[in-house]
Amino acid sequence: MQQRLDRRLKILRGKREHAFNADQVYLNGAERERVIRKMRTHLRQLDPVVLKTPRWSRAPEMLDDLLVDLAIGRPPLRCKLLSLSPMQGRSAHDAWSYLVRGLLEFCDLAIDGPAELAVTRHGFRSVMGNLLRRTIHGERSALLLHGLETLNVEALEDLVHVFSHHLQEAGEARKLTLLLAGSVSMPSFSLPGAVHLTLPDYTREEAADHLVEFVGHIAPGPRKRALDLVGGVPALLDCLGEHSENSGFGSSKSDHLKALTPMMEELRGAIELVSADQDLAERLEDVARHEVLPFEEQDAKLLRAGILRHVPGSTERVAVRAPIFLQLLNA
């Protein structure tokens, strides 16, 4: 917890001391911050939240900061961040036991026998249901689960089923809520009363503000060239910032490309999947040429790859996340 608090204080100091305009991100539409504030508000009200987290969105780091905000704000909310990535490729039996152990440790509860007693669908639902029932005597709390796409589908269905029943059974006495976060490829499911959100990239203003958290004031020219390359993709901005902490912030496009070396293999891998399909490559170039286009069925593959992003609005539209993807496609 202390490390999280130290990191949060460092970020806040960076914004206060170095941001080019501390209020501008809010005046010009800080879409990512708005979504995070909405999550924070709903979790404080104990509303369940289902969050889609695009590739390279740095969701675990964002949830880590959210956890601290919820713990130190008012009313305080006791939270735990639980990664489901250890369940990648594991059976439903493994996932059932993992989820039971996670809730046991978080809520400081105990059951008669090991968590491995939940070895069947009926056993998991019975054990988890009893544990959830006992949470109404505890503190207000939220369990933040991320990496939902790695969880066995059967286990996910059971978790949603038993928590839905708990929502109905406990009513106003409920003290626990869930945040279920996963990539855009996670299975679809229905959780009564849940708020469905997508974690967006940074807007231009947010992205500029985010960079100064790493390196302080940045001259307008180099900052613009960096953002013209990586857009608001959180992982790319972090890669630039972390490189700058050790080597300084580059002034040219080639400097910024060099700073992205740790991610370049992953980026090229995503682009290779697109370039192998002529229709996808043409669609990517078409979206880039028009900047924003209505969603088409083939865009789902580009969204899963992390190359396109949803554009906020009343209609479903898509845009290219960052110019670097077009540059790699045409290299």
Steps between C-alpha positions, in 0.01 A plus 500: 500500500784743587659453156168577334456812712855617419435451128171687520662792685778516241245522219304772676818702565597466134165631386507789746857609430546428130171470313479756220146583611364315801138572411519457125449122493163541667395797288588325175344164576704255706318190383714246684479695826123529462466123470724447804296749703183320394647168613603653832151640557319177418732285709452729799127440455575124487378475140663213307718618210590312180800664334636427153874561490655530153848368437777732623253695717707440817190386686678339799692821571182705468315263735789519745461880513122464524543267796699766687247772414217286636692414817589858594183673379165542672324278568798263508469174313720201581632359171712223358636461147496136389661398171338207320797452267626197701183325377604524133432156349398350834192285556172607657598304813817707538310823440229414754762438769695814407192721526399352834851547641506860371176587679606317816826693526342835414211476744702317768248219510538128556320190380482151638769331295720620211386718214548194279165376633350712220584236239163491328270767364251433778778500761643831380163670492416372848834597657523839329136577577554432871813718504323787327214471747746546787652816349193702603647503854832645381632831372389674182735352242569440133685212335661617175553207262697555182603272215149361470573368151742246652237345728335172403161587344312254719657647815413853381138397447489355851655810657249728326212269596586481869573873532175586319315286754685677782395841363137395511522321836698761698335811358583816696694297759770417247852612591703359209513590132702372205686663215548256212761623253609328184615559145265572213515126420357389836176295488177699515283455807217670683534614862183667634551862599857513370645813342674417169796718406797495263835638612597754231841626395617840621375804313770725353499724808502207742788339309710817525423526870589135549845546345593780740436264791818321388730777383359837601472782248536400134563746218196530269683371189630168637175445688293547184724266299467232769121528518476508120665158508339317793171683546341431837586129532593462870764227463681693226497820704635313802773348286607848384485634854694217658771527235518876558557457874832331418603653169313828471208586274592479133443791263447315172272230366793259472580564867144408594506187286820394674335558839221261393746215436379290799152486343592489133493121463150489648380784277644338188336171597160669506562666163619174340161345573337788312743509208441127443135578420458739208143590597607598853795701372275691260244557774768640732620740233141600424428581865824697522415697185155598632615532865166364629267245337192303609582160648504202264514132588864458394599779740458255789833338406674838489351595837620172656845559354506841667537695176158664486306666781136576561412869468269627777156602379146387438592286198765230483799645318869412480831678446867401480652518847837648399688600181780255585277211389468645148872567490579138587242369252660699216862442605 
